[in-house]
Amino acid sequence: MSAARGAARLSVEQLCRKYDNEDTHTRHVTAMALRLFDGARRALKLAAGDRAILEMAGRLHDVGYSVHPSDHRQRGVGIVLREGLKGFSDPDRDLIAAVMFLHSGDARAVRRHRWVRRLPQPQRALRLGALLRVADGLDYGHRQDATIQTVRAEAGAIRVAVRSGRFPHNIARANQKADLWRLVFPMDIELASTEGGAGEEPGLIRPGLGVAEAARRLLVLQAKTIWVNISGAKEGESVKPLHDIRVAARQMRAVLRAFRKLLEKTSAPGLDLALQRLSRSLGPARDADVWAVLLTSRGVRKRLADEPGWEAFVLHHLQRRRRQVAVVRRCLNQQQTAALKLKFGRLLRVELPRLVRTEPGGTLEKFARRQLRKEWRRALALACLRHSKSPDDLHRLRIALRRVRYLGVFFAPALGATVEKLAERVHAAERSLARVHDTDVGLARLASGRLKPPRALVSLLKQRRREHLAKLDVTWRCLSQPAFQRAVRRKLKM
């Protein structure tokens, strides 16, 4: 590896600023990597002096992301080799670059890469890279919600107790990224979820958080939820992955809508349109899933089992649902999802961290109150639609209530118990409207289908629709209680 030339070498802080590094993520990953190092150093016979190497590699492992997201490992290595690193010799700088490179990619491929093999002590880089990979996996959600509680050498393995809250995929991802560990260390690593530990679990949103940081956290959670469910949605074995993708896409759009002014000079507006197109393209498949679940539910089967032609009718609609899986695969093909992931990566890992560093002062509480107040007023203006006989009117009210609920759930940790109760009561009314919508979609499907539907099924859907509307009246009375509404108005300063 060639030595850095030219101007004086930059410090790690200068490199991070120059290349818009995602500091919140890399600092957290570094802290967990060092926790692993300290806890396992003696058992794994790691040199104490390598701690500083690991720390620098952790801080800089994503420094190339702003230059080229899909090639960020190589770009990050090039930055460090070109710029140099203040306080480190050329050999140490080369070692840091190699450890950075090892943080992702196929373990068997990266361990044979020329940047690793050309080192005087390649095994040293591989061992530190193995630690960094696991730590990076533990912040797979980029939410800094995973913490290492204990690291112990027991029964021939390094046992790591991890507390990982609202994003459950961190530990699974870290286990996948332990592939290099298992190639270079004689002791296995076992990652286990645990509860407890010092302090409370860090919340996603909390009072005093910056507005841009709140937007980043909310968007990252939904983006990761989409990505981890793509494989399951394409397989089509369960209805849950597709449902979770559509919910996450709607919640991302709700965040983009609420933070629109803050994000107007970023790539967010174009991504909002991409999410809208994605949701619409997946809508028919989701409707087919809901319909299949209804037809195969115990209550419906019990009621209609003796109807002539019932089994053939169900089989026909299940076959239609399976055909929709092919549509989902086309919508979520690798090329399209990879392109969308790169675009969101730039927003979430470059543009938003830059906003976090430069945004003017302002409290999240004031911002959250204003945004929730606007959506609640819009929903109240549509309240009369709950008496409409039009499915479109009822669905319009449902969408308005859903926006209120999303913001209520997002901002309740910052605004308090009244907003949490508002979200709960809005959800109850919205849930009744959702069930009305599902029956309306089902009735429309029956009316347009080639097979004549069993008369008893039509009667059952109409009966359920009446029951859901009656439930809506009950939930709306609860939502409209004068004392509760006064509390909401005081909290939102209406």
C-alpha positions in Angstrom: 0.0 0.0 0.0 1.4 3.4 -1.0 2.1 6.0 1.7 -0.1 9.1 1.9 1.5 12.1 0.3 1.1 15.8 0.1 -0.5 17.9 2.8 -0.4 17.1 6.5 -2.4 14.1 7.6 -5.9 14.6 8.8 -7.2 13.5 12.2 -10.1 11.1 12.4 -12.4 14.0 13.3 -11.3 16.0 10.3 -11.8 13.0 8.0 -15.3 12.4 9.4 -16.3 16.1 8.8 -14.8 16.2 5.4 -16.6 13.1 4.1 -19.9 13.6 5.9 -19.4 10.5 8.0 -22.5 9.0 9.8 -20.9 9.7 13.2 -23.8 8.5 15.3 -23.6 5.0 13.8 -19.8 4.7 13.6 -19.3 5.9 17.2 -21.8 3.4 18.5 -20.3 0.6 16.5 -16.9 1.5 17.7 -18.0 1.5 21.3 -19.4 -2.0 20.9 -16.3 -3.3 19.1 -14.2 -2.0 21.9 -16.5 -3.6 24.4 -16.0 -6.9 22.6 -12.2 -6.4 22.5 -11.9 -5.6 26.2 -14.1 -8.5 27.2 -12.5 -11.1 25.0 -8.9 -9.9 24.7 -7.3 -12.3 27.1 -9.3 -15.4 25.9 -8.5 -14.6 22.3 -4.9 -13.5 23.0 -5.3 -10.1 21.3 -2.5 -7.5 21.7 -3.4 -4.6 24.0 -1.9 -2.2 21.4 -4.5 -3.3 18.8 -7.3 -1.5 20.6 -6.3 1.8 19.1 -6.3 0.3 15.6 -9.7 -1.2 16.1 -11.0 2.1 17.4 -9.9 4.1 14.4 -11.2 1.4 12.0 -14.5 1.5 13.7 -14.8 5.3 13.5 -13.9 5.3 9.8 -15.4 2.1 8.5 -18.2 3.9 6.6 -16.3 7.1 5.8 -16.5 6.3 2.0 -20.3 6.1 2.0 -20.9 9.7 1.0 -18.6 9.2 -2.0 -20.0 6.0 -3.3 -22.6 4.0 -1.2 -22.4 0.7 -3.1 -18.6 0.8 -3.2 -18.0 2.5 0.2 -15.6 -0.1 1.6 -13.1 0.4 -1.2 -13.7 4.2 -1.3 -13.2 4.4 2.5 -9.9 2.5 2.2 -8.8 4.9 -0.6 -9.6 7.9 1.5 -7.5 6.7 4.4 -4.6 5.7 2.2 -4.7 9.0 0.3 -5.3 11.4 3.2 -3.2 9.6 5.8 -4.2 9.5 9.5 -2.8 11.9 12.0 -1.0 10.1 14.9 -0.5 6.8 13.1 2.5 5.4 11.2 2.1 4.2 7.6 2.1 0.5 8.6 -0.6 1.2 11.2 -2.6 3.3 8.7 -2.5 0.4 6.3 -3.7 -2.0 9.0 -6.6 0.4 9.9 -7.6 0.5 6.2 -7.6 -3.3 5.9 -9.7 -3.7 9.1 -12.1 -1.1 7.6 -12.4 -3.1 4.4 -13.2 -6.3 6.3 -16.3 -4.8 8.0 -18.6 -6.2 5.4 -18.8 -8.5 2.4 -18.4 -12.3 2.1 -16.0 -13.4 4.8 -14.2 -16.0 2.6 -13.7 -13.4 -0.2 -12.6 -10.4 1.9 -10.0 -12.5 3.9 -8.2 -13.3 0.6 -8.3 -9.7 -0.8 -5.0 -8.2 -1.8 -5.3 -5.4 0.7 -5.3 -8.0 3.4 -2.8 -10.5 2.0 -0.1 -7.8 1.4 0.0 -6.8 5.1 3.1 -8.0 7.0 0.7 -9.6 9.6 -2.6 -10.3 7.7 -4.0 -12.4 10.6 -3.9 -9.4 12.8 -6.2 -7.5 10.5 -8.5 -10.5 10.1 -9.0 -10.8 13.9 -9.7 -7.1 14.4 -12.0 -7.2 11.3 -13.9 -10.0 12.8 -14.7 -7.9 15.9 -15.7 -4.9 13.9 -18.1 -7.0 11.7 -20.0 -8.3 14.7 -20.3 -4.8 16.2 -21.5 -3.4 12.9 -24.1 -6.1 12.7 -25.4 -5.1 16.2 -26.3 -1.7 14.8 -27.9 -3.1 11.7 -30.9 -0.9 12.3 -28.7 2.3 12.5 -30.7 3.2 15.6 -28.1 2.7 18.3 -30.5 0.7 20.4 -28.4 -2.4 20.9 -26.0 -2.5 23.8 -23.6 -5.2 25.0 -24.2 -6.0 28.6 -21.6 -8.7 29.3 -18.8 -10.5 27.4 -17.6 -13.8 29.0 -15.4 -16.6 27.9 -17.2 -19.8 28.9 -17.1 -23.4 27.8 -14.9 -22.8 24.8 -17.0 -19.8 23.4 -17.2 -16.1 23.9 -20.8 -15.5 25.2 -22.1 -12.0 24.6 -25.3 -10.8 26.2 -27.0 -8.1 24.1 -29.9 -5.9 24.9 -31.6 -4.9 21.6 -35.0 -3.2 21.8 -37.4 -2.2 19.2 -35.5 -3.5 16.1 -35.2 -7.2 16.6 -33.0 -8.0 13.7 -29.7 -6.6 15.1 -28.7 -9.9 16.8 -29.6 -12.0 13.8 -27.5 -9.7 11.5 -24.6 -9.8 13.9 -24.7 -13.6 13.9 -24.5 -13.5 10.1 -21.5 -11.2 10.3 -19.8 -13.5 12.7 -18.8 -15.6 9.7 -15.2 -14.1 9.7 -15.0 -14.6 13.5 -15.6 -18.3 13.0 -12.9 -18.5 10.4 -10.1 -16.8 12.4 -10.7 -17.5 16.1 -10.5 -20.9 17.8 -13.4 -19.9 20.1 -17.0 -19.5 18.7 -19.1 -16.4 19.6 -22.6 -16.8 20.9 -24.9 -13.7 20.9 -28.0 -13.8 23.1 -30.7 -11.3 23.8 -31.1 -10.2 27.4 -33.2 -7.8 29.5 -32.1 -5.5 32.2 -28.7 -4.0 32.7 -27.7 -0.5 33.8 -30.2 2.2 32.9 -33.3 2.1 30.9 -33.5 1.0 27.3 -32.8 4.1 25.1 -36.0 5.3 23.5 -36.4 6.0 19.8 -37.7 9.5 20.5 -37.3 11.5 23.7 -37.7 15.0 25.0 -35.0 17.4 24.0 -34.0 15.5 20.9 -33.1 17.5 17.8 -35.8 17.7 15.1 -33.4 16.4 12.3 -32.2 13.6 14.6 -35.8 12.6 15.3 -36.5 12.4 11.6 -33.4 10.3 11.0 -34.3 7.8 13.7 -37.9 7.4 12.5 -37.0 7.0 8.9 -34.2 4.6 9.6 -36.5 2.3 11.5 -39.0 2.1 8.7 -36.4 1.7 6.0 -34.8 -1.2 7.7 -38.2 -2.8 8.3 -38.8 -2.7 4.6 -35.4 -4.2 3.7 -35.6 -7.1 6.1 -39.0 -8.1 4.9 -38.4 -8.1 1.1 -37.2 -11.7 1.0 -40.2 -13.0 2.9 -42.6 -11.0 0.8 -41.1 -12.5 -2.4 -41.4 -16.0 -1.1 -45.1 -15.4 -0.3 -45.3 -18.2 2.3 -46.6 -15.8 5.0 -48.8 -12.7 4.6 -46.9 -10.8 7.3 -43.8 -9.6 5.4 -45.8 -7.9 2.7 -48.1 -6.3 5.4 -45.0 -5.1 7.3 -43.5 -3.6 4.1 -46.7 -1.6 3.3 -47.1 -0.4 6.9 -43.4 0.7 7.0 -43.8 2.5 3.6 -46.9 4.3 4.9 -45.1 5.3 8.1 -42.1 6.5 6.2 -44.4 8.7 4.1 -46.1 10.0 7.3 -42.6 11.0 8.6 -41.7 12.6 5.2 -44.9 14.5 5.3 -44.5 15.8 8.8 -40.8 16.8 8.3 -41.4 18.1 4.7 -40.1 21.6 5.3 -36.9 20.4 7.0 -36.3 17.9 4.2 -37.3 20.0 1.2 -33.7 20.5 0.0 -32.8 16.8 0.3 -33.7 13.8 -1.9 -36.8 13.2 0.3 -39.5 14.5 -2.1 -38.5 12.1 -4.8 -38.3 9.2 -2.4 -41.8 10.0 -1.2 -43.1 9.5 -4.7 -41.1 6.2 -5.0 -42.7 4.9 -1.8 -46.1 5.9 -3.1 -45.6 3.9 -6.3 -44.3 1.0 -4.3 -47.3 0.9 -2.0 -49.7 1.2 -4.9 -48.1 -1.6 -6.8 -48.2 -3.9 -3.8 -51.8 -3.0 -2.8 -53.6 -5.6 -4.9 -51.4 -8.4 -3.5 -52.1 -7.2 0.0 -55.8 -7.2 -0.7 -55.5 -10.7 -2.0 -53.7 -11.7 1.2 -56.5 -10.2 3.4 -59.1 -11.9 1.3 -57.4 -15.3 1.5 -57.0 -15.0 5.3 -60.8 -14.2 5.6 -61.9 -17.1 3.4 -59.7 -19.6 5.3 -60.5 -18.3 8.8 -62.2 -20.7 11.2 -65.4 -18.7 11.5 -66.0 -18.3 7.8 -65.2 -22.0 7.1 -67.5 -23.2 9.8 -70.3 -21.1 8.6 -70.0 -21.9 4.9 -68.5 -25.4 4.9 -71.8 -27.0 3.7 -72.4 -24.5 1.0 -72.4 -26.1 -2.5 -69.2 -25.2 -4.4 -67.5 -23.7 -1.4 -64.3 -25.6 -1.5 -63.9 -24.8 -5.3 -64.6 -21.2 -4.6 -61.9 -21.0 -1.9 -59.4 -22.8 -4.1 -60.0 -20.4 -7.0 -59.3 -17.4 -4.8 -56.2 -19.0 -3.2 -54.9 -19.6 -6.7 -55.5 -15.9 -7.5 -53.6 -15.0 -4.4 -50.6 -17.2 -5.5 -50.6 -15.4 -8.8 -50.2 -12.1 -7.0 -47.0 -13.4 -5.4 -45.4 -13.2 -8.9 -46.5 -9.6 -9.1 -44.8 -8.9 -5.7 -41.6 -10.5 -7.0 -41.6 -8.2 -10.1 -42.3 -5.2 -7.9 -39.5 -6.1 -5.5 -36.9 -7.4 -8.0 -33.3 -7.1 -7.1 -32.5 -4.2 -9.4 -35.3 -2.0 -8.3 -35.0 -2.6 -4.6 -31.2 -2.1 -4.8 -31.6 1.2 -6.5 -34.2 2.3 -4.0 -32.0 1.2 -1.1 -29.1 3.2 -2.4 -31.3 6.3 -2.7 -32.6 5.9 0.8 -29.0 5.2 2.0 -27.9 8.6 0.8 -30.8 10.3 2.5 -30.5 8.5 5.8 -26.7 8.1 6.0 -25.4 11.3 4.3 -28.0 14.0 4.0 -29.7 13.6 7.3 -26.5 13.2 9.4 -25.4 16.5 7.7 -28.7 18.1 8.7 -28.2 16.8 12.3 -24.9 18.6 12.5 -26.1 21.9 11.0 -29.7 22.3 11.9 -30.6 25.4 13.9 -31.8 25.1 17.5 -35.4 24.1 18.2 -37.2 21.7 20.4 -38.8 18.5 19.1 -41.7 19.0 21.5 -42.8 22.3 19.8 -42.4 20.8 16.4 -44.2 17.5 17.3 -47.1 19.4 18.9 -47.5 21.6 15.8 -47.5 18.7 13.3 -49.9 16.5 15.4 -52.2 19.5 15.8 -52.5 20.0 12.1 -53.3 16.3 11.4 -55.8 16.1 14.2 -57.6 19.2 12.9 -57.8 17.6 9.4 -59.2 14.5 10.9 -61.8 16.3 12.9 -62.9 18.2 9.8 -63.7 14.9 8.2 -65.5 13.4 11.2 -68.9 13.7 9.6 -67.8 11.1 7.0 -68.3 8.4 9.5 -72.0 8.5 8.8 -71.5 8.3 5.0 -72.7 5.3 3.0 -69.8 5.7 0.6 -66.9 3.4 0.9 -64.6 6.1 -0.5 -65.7 8.6 2.2 -65.1 6.1 5.0 -61.7 5.2 3.6 -60.8 8.9 3.4 -61.6 9.3 7.1 -59.6 6.2 7.8 -56.5 7.6 6.1 -56.8 10.9 8.1 -57.1 9.0 11.4 -54.1 6.8 10.4 -51.9 9.9 10.0 -52.9 11.1 13.4 -52.2 7.7 14.9 -48.8 7.5 13.3 -47.7 10.9 14.6 -49.2 10.1 18.0 -47.2 6.9 18.3 -44.0 8.7 17.0 -44.3 11.7 19.3 -45.9 10.3 22.4 -42.5 9.8 24.1 -41.8 13.5 23.7 -45.4 14.8 24.4 -46.6 12.5 27.1 -49.5 10.3 28.2 -52.3 12.3 26.7 -50.9 11.9 23.2 -50.4 8.2 23.9 -54.0 7.9 24.8 -55.0 9.9 21.7 -53.1 7.5 19.5 -54.8 4.5 21.2 -58.3 5.8 20.9 -57.8 7.0 17.3 -56.4 3.5 16.5 -59.6 1.9 17.9 -61.7 4.0 15.5 -59.4 3.5 12.6 -59.3 -0.3 13.2 -63.1 -0.4 12.8 -62.9 1.6 9.6 -60.2 -0.7 8.4 -62.4 -3.7 8.9 -65.3 -1.9 7.1 -62.8 -1.2 4.2 -61.8 -4.9 4.1 -65.4 -6.0 3.8 -66.1 -3.4 1.1 -63.1 -4.6 -0.9 -64.4 -8.2 -0.4 -67.9 -7.3 -1.6 -66.4 -5.5 -4.6 -64.3 -8.6 -5.4 -67.3 -10.8 -5.2 -69.3 -8.6 -7.5 -66.6 -8.6 -10.2 -65.5 -12.2 -9.9 -66.1 -14.9 -12.5 -67.4 -17.4 -10.0 -70.8 -16.8 -8.5 -70.2 -16.2 -4.8 -72.1 -18.3 -2.2 -75.1 -16.2 -1.1 -74.3 -16.9 2.5 -70.8 -15.3 2.1 -72.3 -12.1 0.8 -74.8 -12.0 3.7 -71.9 -12.7 6.1 -69.8 -9.8 4.8 -72.8 -7.4 4.9 -73.5 -8.5 8.5 -69.9 -7.9 9.5 -69.9 -4.5 7.9 -72.9 -3.5 10.0 -71.1 -4.8 13.1 -67.9 -2.9 12.4 -69.9 0.3 11.8 -71.6 -0.2 15.1 -68.2 -0.7 16.7 -67.1 2.5 15.1 -69.8 4.4 16.8 -68.7 3.1 20.2 -65.0 3.9 19.6 -65.9 7.4 18.3 -67.9 8.1 21.5 -64.8 7.2 23.5 -62.6 9.4 21.3 -65.1 12.3 21.6 -65.5 12.4 25.3 -65.5 16.1 26.4 -63.0 15.7 29.2 -60.6 13.8 27.0 -60.9 16.3 24.1 -60.2 19.2 26.5 -57.1 17.4 27.6 -56.0 16.9 24.0 -56.6 20.5 23.2 -54.6 21.7 26.2 -51.7 19.4 25.2 -51.7 20.4 21.6 -52.4 24.1 22.4 -55.4 24.2 20.1 
